[in-house]
Amino acid sequence: MAVRAVRGAVQLERDEAEHMREKVAELVTALLERNSLTADDLISVWFTATPDLHSDFPAVAARKLGIVDVPLICAQELDVAGAMPRVVRVLAHAETDLTKAEIAHVYLGAAAALRKDIAQ
């Protein structure tokens, strides 16, 4: 079993706590499902949010999904001129038998434009 990193992102339509929890839950669920992972496979999860998001912590959505015994952390993305607004990104470390090439990185909605090279 190897440790692999799985990336993903989603763009929010608005900065509202319930909307953030819904979209981040959708992202985390897709990330787990597409990689045949469970919460028990997770080692740690990093969430980042663009500076225009401050209604809630993205990690709240993961906790509400039942990911309760995995270290989670939230941070703010760099404030780069011209960057896509209202984006939550995730970097999850997991134990899996998948190879690096088999990992499915998940970029939902408009966030797919961030990484056309790896978005599933």
Backbone hydrogen bonds, N-H to C=O, Kabsch-Sander energy under -0.5 kcal/mol:
donor,donor_aa,acceptor,acceptor_aa,energy
2,A,96,T,-2.3
4,R,2,A,-0.6
4,R,94,A,-3.0
6,V,92,A,-2.9
8,G,90,V,-1.6
9,A,106,V,-1.8
10,V,88,V,-2.1
11,Q,108,L,-0.6
12,L,10,V,-0.5
12,L,86,R,-3.5
16,E,14,R,-1.3
20,M,16,E,-2.7
21,R,17,A,-2.6
22,E,18,E,-2.3
23,K,19,H,-2.6
24,V,20,M,-2.8
25,A,21,R,-2.1
26,E,22,E,-2.0
27,L,23,K,-2.1
28,V,24,V,-2.9
29,T,25,A,-2.6
30,A,26,E,-2.2
31,L,27,L,-2.5
32,L,28,V,-2.4
33,E,29,T,-2.8
34,R,30,A,-2.8
35,N,31,L,-0.7
35,N,32,L,-0.5
36,S,33,E,-1.5
37,L,32,L,-2.9
41,D,38,T,-1.3
42,L,38,T,-0.6
42,L,39,A,-1.0
43,I,93,H,-3.6
44,S,93,H,-1.2
45,V,71,P,-2.1
46,W,91,L,-2.7
47,F,73,I,-2.9
48,T,89,R,-2.2
49,A,75,A,-1.8
50,T,87,V,-1.8
53,L,50,T,-2.2
54,H,52,D,-0.6
60,V,57,F,-1.6
61,A,58,P,-1.2
62,A,58,P,-0.8
63,R,59,A,-2.2
64,K,60,V,-2.2
65,L,61,A,-1.1
66,G,63,R,-1.5
67,I,62,A,-2.2
68,V,66,G,-1.7
73,I,45,V,-1.8
75,A,47,F,-1.9
77,E,49,A,-2.7
80,V,78,L,-1.4
83,A,80,V,-2.1
88,V,10,V,-2.6
89,R,48,T,-2.7
90,V,8,G,-2.6
91,L,46,W,-2.4
92,A,6,V,-2.9
93,H,44,S,-2.9
94,A,4,R,-2.7
95,E,41,D,-2.7
96,T,2,A,-2.6
96,T,94,A,-0.5
102,E,99,T,-0.7
103,I,99,T,-0.9
103,I,100,K,-0.7
105,H,103,I,-0.8
105,H,118,I,-0.5
106,V,7,R,-2.1
107,Y,105,H,-0.6
108,L,9,A,-2.5
108,L,106,V,-0.5
111,A,108,L,-1.7
112,A,109,G,-1.9
113,A,110,A,-1.7
114,L,111,A,-1.9
115,R,111,A,-0.5
115,R,112,A,-0.7
116,K,113,A,-0.5
118,I,115,R,-1.4
119,A,115,R,-2.4
120,Q,105,H,-1.2
